[in-house]
């Protein structure tokens, strides 16, 4: 199974938000690496993951902690 890269615009605005995201994403075994660019105005979340993990899966996980995301092309 190959890896894919998913890229999202996020509602993350603080380090505390990043910490909450970290708890969720670090529990997911399909995710190899991830990062959030707090310098970018869109607070871009980049995830390298297995191809069976979909953008909607990530969205659902983060919605539970009140973080909204939308996939970027």
Phi and psi restraints in degrees (value plus and minus 20) as a CYANA .aco file:
   2 UNK   PHI    -112.2   -72.2
   2 UNK   PSI     145.6   185.6
   3 UNK   PHI    -115.5   -75.5
   3 UNK   PSI     130.7   170.7
   4 UNK   PHI    -148.4  -108.4
   4 UNK   PSI     144.3   184.3
   5 UNK   PHI    -136.6   -96.6
   5 UNK   PSI     104.7   144.7
   6 UNK   PHI    -128.6   -88.6
   6 UNK   PSI     118.7   158.7
   7 UNK   PHI    -149.4  -109.4
   7 UNK   PSI     112.4   152.4
   8 UNK   PHI    -154.3  -114.3
   8 UNK   PSI     128.6   168.6
   9 UNK   PHI    -105.6   -65.6
   9 UNK   PSI     120.0   160.0
  10 UNK   PHI    -148.9  -108.9
  10 UNK   PSI     146.7   186.7
  11 UNK   PHI    -116.2   -76.2
  11 UNK   PSI      -8.6    31.4
  12 UNK   PHI     -81.2   -41.2
  12 UNK   PSI     114.7   154.7
  13 UNK   PHI    -154.7  -114.7
  13 UNK   PSI     -34.4     5.6
  14 UNK   PHI    -154.4  -114.4
  14 UNK   PSI     146.5   186.5
  15 UNK   PHI     -82.3   -42.3
  15 UNK   PSI     -55.4   -15.4
  16 UNK   PHI     -80.3   -40.3
  16 UNK   PSI     -60.4   -20.4
  17 UNK   PHI     -81.3   -41.3
  17 UNK   PSI     -62.9   -22.9
  18 UNK   PHI     -81.6   -41.6
  18 UNK   PSI     -61.4   -21.4
  19 UNK   PHI     -82.7   -42.7
  19 UNK   PSI     -59.8   -19.8
  20 UNK   PHI     -87.3   -47.3
  20 UNK   PSI     -60.3   -20.3
  21 UNK   PHI     -82.9   -42.9
  21 UNK   PSI     -61.3   -21.3
  22 UNK   PHI     -76.9   -36.9
  22 UNK   PSI     -63.9   -23.9
  23 UNK   PHI     -78.3   -38.3
  23 UNK   PSI     -63.0   -23.0
  24 UNK   PHI     -91.7   -51.7
  24 UNK   PSI     -72.7   -32.7
  25 UNK   PHI     -89.1   -49.1
  25 UNK   PSI     -53.2   -13.2
  26 UNK   PHI     -90.1   -50.1
  26 UNK   PSI     -37.5     2.5
  27 UNK   PHI    -102.4   -62.4
  27 UNK   PSI     -34.2     5.8
  28 UNK   PHI    -108.9   -68.9
  28 UNK   PSI      92.9   132.9
  29 UNK   PHI     -88.6   -48.6
  29 UNK   PSI     -37.9     2.1
  30 UNK   PHI     -98.3   -58.3
  30 UNK   PSI     -33.3     6.7
  31 UNK   PHI    -111.6   -71.6
  31 UNK   PSI     102.7   142.7
  32 UNK   PHI    -103.3   -63.3
  32 UNK   PSI     -75.6   -35.6
  33 UNK   PHI    -163.7  -123.7
  33 UNK   PSI     139.0   179.0
  34 UNK   PHI    -175.8  -135.8
  34 UNK   PSI     137.7   177.7
  35 UNK   PHI    -178.1  -138.1
  35 UNK   PSI     137.6   177.6
  36 UNK   PHI    -142.8  -102.8
  36 UNK   PSI     108.5   148.5
  37 UNK   PHI    -110.6   -70.6
  37 UNK   PSI      76.5   116.5
  38 UNK   PHI     -92.9   -52.9
  38 UNK   PSI     -35.0     5.0
  39 UNK   PHI     -97.4   -57.4
  39 UNK   PSI     -46.4    -6.4
  40 UNK   PHI     -98.0   -58.0
  40 UNK   PSI     120.7   160.7
  41 UNK   PHI     -83.9   -43.9
  41 UNK   PSI     -43.0    -3.0
  42 UNK   PHI    -111.0   -71.0
  42 UNK   PSI     -21.4    18.6
  43 UNK   PHI      28.3    68.3
  43 UNK   PSI      39.5    79.5
  44 UNK   PHI     -86.9   -46.9
  44 UNK   PSI     109.4   149.4
  45 UNK   PHI    -123.5   -83.5
  45 UNK   PSI     104.9   144.9
  46 UNK   PHI    -138.2   -98.2
  46 UNK   PSI     106.7   146.7
  47 UNK   PHI    -146.2  -106.2
  47 UNK   PSI     107.7   147.7
  48 UNK   PHI    -120.2   -80.2
  48 UNK   PSI     101.9   141.9
  49 UNK   PHI    -168.2  -128.2
  49 UNK   PSI     151.6   191.6
  50 UNK   PHI     -85.9   -45.9
  50 UNK   PSI     129.7   169.7
  51 UNK   PHI     -86.9   -46.9
  51 UNK   PSI     -35.3     4.7
  52 UNK   PHI    -101.3   -61.3
  52 UNK   PSI     -26.8    13.2
  53 UNK   PHI    -111.0   -71.0
  53 UNK   PSI     103.1   143.1
  54 UNK   PHI    -123.1   -83.1
  54 UNK   PSI     140.0   180.0
  55 UNK   PHI     -77.6   -37.6
  55 UNK   PSI     -57.6   -17.6
  56 UNK   PHI     -85.1   -45.1
  56 UNK   PSI     -53.4   -13.4
  57 UNK   PHI     -82.2   -42.2
  57 UNK   PSI     -65.0   -25.0
  58 UNK   PHI     -83.9   -43.9
  58 UNK   PSI     -63.7   -23.7
  59 UNK   PHI     -78.6   -38.6
  59 UNK   PSI     -63.8   -23.8
  60 UNK   PHI     -85.0   -45.0
  60 UNK   PSI     -63.5   -23.5
  61 UNK   PHI     -79.4   -39.4
  61 UNK   PSI     -64.6   -24.6
  62 UNK   PHI    -100.4   -60.4
  62 UNK   PSI     -45.6    -5.6
  63 UNK   PHI     -82.6   -42.6
  63 UNK   PSI     -51.8   -11.8
  64 UNK   PHI     -82.0   -42.0
  64 UNK   PSI     -43.1    -3.1
  65 UNK   PHI    -130.9   -90.9
  65 UNK   PSI       2.1    42.1
  66 UNK   PHI      42.6    82.6
  66 UNK   PSI      14.1    54.1
  67 UNK   PHI    -129.3   -89.3
  67 UNK   PSI     100.7   140.7
  68 UNK   PHI    -115.4   -75.4
  68 UNK   PSI     120.0   160.0
  69 UNK   PHI    -156.8  -116.8
  69 UNK   PSI     135.2   175.2
  70 UNK   PHI    -160.1  -120.1
  70 UNK   PSI     115.1   155.1
  71 UNK   PHI     -88.8   -48.8
  71 UNK   PSI     117.9   157.9
  72 UNK   PHI    -120.4   -80.4
  72 UNK   PSI     125.7   165.7
